């Protein structure tokens, strides 16, 4: 079965989407439509902006979404049998399988980015990558550390990202190193994504998601929150609302897709991060980039 996967924040690079814009009239029209919806020329930043300009959450999230979704629309014979996206990438996946329209998906991603930016400014928070420990050990140390710190991204076996308040994340990193982590490195991000500290953003985004029409998808989406195949629009909506404060179960999602018959994973969007993670989750998995 053909599975299509969509990357999240962090996959961006200067010049992303430029070739697509120049070579495909359909892609160019969609990019220009996006500029109108957003109210600024995001294409200028994507094609020739600096790395710092691209790194702003309000730019990064729509940029990665646009690159993924527009690329998917230009793939010949695009017929996914299952889809999944990492964090932000779940919105790209939901456009790819027909749950969300291009316009609604972009509006939600833009609102999500702005809501997350605001939540980040409320309190100093961050994330850290932990390598070389079992998930259960990381979870236990987070639970024992005073303050807000939780497991946020289950990326692949032996690679877990934690998220929370700056002092708690730093303390957890020291404890994780003492417990034998190969690395416990605070990441250069300005917020605690997929943690309770995103609650204000979740509330804001929930209202926007509730007001948006979700259609019956053409194929199941394996959602971050449950790591299971979902086709019911009401359930998809509910899981998407919870996603901002819940962990991204990427390892579990990929394992479930393989158990359900995925034979080829195509990564659609900037970078090759997900293909790398999938190969670490299952060495036999066949991955390609669109």
N, C-alpha and C positions, 0 to 999 in steps of 0.2 A: 504493500500500500504506500501511496505517496504522501509524505508528511512535509508540510511547509512550516518553517520556523522563522520568527521575526525578532531581531535584536532590540535591546533597550538603550537607555542613556549610557553614554560611554563609548559607543561605537562610532561616533561622529568624527569626521575629518574634513579639513579645508578642501574645497573642490567637489565635495559629495553631490552627486546628482547632475553635475554640469554636462557630462557626456550624454546622459539621458535626455536632458533638456534640448541639447543641440541636435540630437540624432532622431528624436521621435516627436512628430507634431502633436500626437495625443498627450505625451508627457509634458510638452511645453504648455499646452492648454491647461492641464491640471495644475502645474506649478503657478501659472499666472492666476488661476482661480484661487489658489491658496493665498497668494499675495493679497488679493482683494478681501478674502474672508478674515485674514489676520490683521489687515490694516497697516501692514508694513511689508517691504520687499525682503522677505526671508531668503529669497533666491540670491540676493546680493551677498548676504552673509554666508550662505552655504557655499557659493561658488568662489568668492574671493575674500571672505572675512578672515580675521585672525583666529588662532586657536582659542584665545581668551574670549573673543566675541561669540564664538560657537559654543563655548562652555556654559554660557548663561542658561539656566534652566528654562527660561521662557522661550529661548531660541532652540536649545538642544532637543527638547522633546518633540516639538513640531517638525524640526528638521529631520530627525531620525525616522519619525512616522511617515513624513512625505516621501523620503527616499525609498523606504520599504514598500509603501502602498502603491506608489506610481511605478516602481520597478515591477511589482506583481502584475499590474494592469497591462504591462507591455510584454509579459512572458507569453510566448505562443502556446496554445493548448493548455492554458493554466486551469487545472482541474484538481485541486487538493482533495484528498480523502480524509485528511485530519490536519488541524493547524494548532500551533501554540506560539506564544510570544513571551519573552522574558520581561516582566514588569511592564514598562511602557509598551513593549512589543505586543502585549495582549490586545491593545487597541488596533494595531496594524492587522493582527490575525483576525479580528472581528470584522474589519472591512473586507479582508480577503475572502472570508467565508459568507459574506452577504448579511451578517447580523446588523452591521452599521453601514450607513451610506458614507461616501468619501467626505462629504461636507460635515455631517454630524460627528464623524470620527475626529476630524481635524478640530472642530469647535471644542469637543470634550478634552482632547489632548492639550489644547491651548489653555483651557480653564484649569485642567489638572496641573499644568506647569506653574501657572500663576498662583494657584492655591498652595502648592507645595513650597514655592518661593516664600510666600507669606508665613507659612508654618515654620520654615527654617529660621526666619528672622525673629521669631518669638523667644527662642532660647538657644544657647550654643549647643549644637548637636553634630554628630558625625557618624562615620561607619569605619569598620576595619576588616581587612581580609585575614582570615585565619587558615593556615596551611598545615597539613600533616597531623591533624587530630580527628578522632571519631566524632561524629555529630553529637552523640550523647554526652561526651566529655565537655564539648563546647557549651551545650545547653545547660549542663549542670553548673559550670563555672559562671555563666551569665546569671543563672537563678540565684547563685550565692553572692553575687557582687551587689553591694548597696547602690541604689539609684536605678535609673532606667537603662537597661542594656539587654537586648534580645537577639536571637538568631534571626537574620533577615533574608539572606539568600542562600539556599542550598544549591550551589552551582554544579558541583560534581563531588564524588567521594574524595574526602580529604581537602576540600576547598569550600569554606563556609564564610559568609560575610555577616558580621554582627553590627548592630545599629543601636544608637541611643544617645544619652546626654554625654558630653565630652568627658567629664571626670569618670563616669562609670565605664565608658568604653576604654579609656586609658588604663584604668585599674584592672579591667577584665583582660586586657592585652598582657599586662605583667603576669597575671595569674595563669593565663594560657601558655605563656612562654615557660613559666616554671613547671607547668604540667607536661611540657615536652613538645609544644607546637614548633614546627620548623620555622614558621614566621607568624607574627601577629602585628600587622602593619596598619596604622591609621591611614585612611585614604584621603586624598585631597578633594573631599566633597563637603558641601556646606549644609548638610542636613542629614537627619536620621530617617531615611526612607524605610518603609515597611517596618515601622515601630510605632508604639503608642504615641510618640511625639508628633505623628502625622494626623492625629485625631481632628484638629481644626480643619485641615485640608480635606479629610474624608467627609466631614459634615458638609463642607461647601460643595464638593464634587458630587456627593449623593443627590443633592437637589437637582443638579444639572443632568445626572444620569437618569433619575426618575422621570424627568421631563422629556427625555429623548426616546424616539421610537426604536425598539429593538425587533428585528424581523427574525423569522425562523431561518437558521443558517443552512447552507448547502451541505455542510459536513460538520462533524463535532469539533469543538474547541477544547483543548486540555488546559484548564484554567490554573493559574498559579496557586490559588487558595486551596483547591481540592486535589489537584494532580489527576483528575478524572475527566473522561469524555463528557461534555455537556452540550445538549442541543436545544434545551428549553429556554426561550428568550427571557422568561421571568427569573429563572435560576442563574442565567449568565449575568443578568443585571445585578442581582443580589451579590454574586461572587465578585463582580467588578467593583462594587462599592466597598466591600470588605478589604479588597486587595491592598489599598494604601497603608493600612496598619497591620497587615498580616504578612507572614513570610512568603517568599517566592519559592515554591517547591519545584525547582527546575529538575533536579536529579530524579525525583519521584515521577514527574510528568513524562520525562523521556523514557524511563523504565516502563511506565504504563503504556505509552504509545508503542513501544517495541513488543510488549506483551499482547497488545491488541492488533499486531500485524504490520507495524511500520517497517518497510524494507528500504526506503530511501528518504533521507532528510535533506531538503533543499533550504539553505539559509538565504532569506530574501532581505537585502538591506545592506547598509555599510558594514565593512569589516567581516571577520571570520571567527568571531569569539564563540558563537554558539556551536559551530561545527567542531571547534576544538574541545568544548565541554562535552558534547555528545560522544566524541571518540574516547574521552576519559571515562564517561559513564558506561559505555559499552564498546570495547575494542573492535567488535565485529560490525558495528554500525557503519553504514555507507552514507557519507555526507558529501554534498556538493554545494557550490555557491551559485546563485542565480546570476 
